């Protein structure tokens, strides 16, 4: 696994969400289109209508940058 910078932490206001495309103490996120919730650690759906998991990535902040761990 490799760490890849996604954004500066200051780019995302507290309490807001951003979507980032990558090439290669909240535990759920809700889809704004259909209302399903997903576990942020595993990507597994927690509520219907979703039945399939989504990809989940390890995320951390390093020196003010948000980085995610992705497969090379």
C-alpha positions in Angstrom: 0.0 0.0 0.0 1.1 3.6 -0.7 0.0 6.9 0.7 -1.3 9.4 -1.8 -2.2 13.1 -1.0 -5.8 13.8 -1.6 -6.3 17.4 -0.3 -5.2 19.8 2.4 -7.1 19.3 5.6 -8.0 23.1 5.4 -9.8 22.4 2.1 -12.6 20.6 3.9 -14.6 22.6 6.5 -15.5 20.7 9.7 -18.8 18.8 9.3 -18.7 18.8 5.5 -17.9 16.0 3.0 -15.9 16.1 -0.3 -15.6 13.5 -3.0 -12.1 12.9 -4.5 -11.3 10.6 -7.4 -8.0 8.6 -7.1 -6.4 6.5 -9.8 -5.7 3.4 -8.5 -14.7 9.6 15.2 -17.5 9.0 12.3 -18.1 5.4 11.3 -20.7 5.8 8.6 -21.5 7.9 5.6 -24.8 8.4 3.9 -25.3 8.4 0.1 -27.1 11.6 -0.9 -28.8 9.9 -3.8 -30.6 6.9 -2.2 -30.0 7.4 1.6 -28.2 4.2 2.2 -25.4 4.3 4.9 -22.1 2.6 4.6 -19.5 1.6 7.2 -16.4 3.8 6.7 -14.0 1.1 7.9 -15.2 -1.8 5.7 -17.4 -0.2 3.0 -20.2 -2.6 3.8 -23.8 -1.2 3.6 -25.5 -0.6 6.9 -29.0 0.3 5.6 -31.1 -0.4 2.5 -31.5 0.0 -0.4 -27.8 -0.7 -0.8 -26.8 -4.4 -0.7 -23.2 -4.2 -2.1 -20.2 -2.8 -0.4 -18.2 0.3 -1.6 -14.5 0.7 -1.5 -13.1 2.0 1.8 -9.6 3.5 2.2 -7.4 4.2 5.2 -7.2 8.0 5.6 -4.9 10.1 7.8 -3.7 13.7 8.1 0.1 14.3 7.7 1.5 17.8 8.0 -1.8 19.4 7.1 -2.5 17.1 4.1 -5.1 14.4 3.8 -3.7 11.2 2.4 -5.2 7.9 1.6 -3.7 4.4 1.3 -4.3 2.9 -2.1 -3.1 -0.3 -3.9 -0.3 0.5 -6.4 
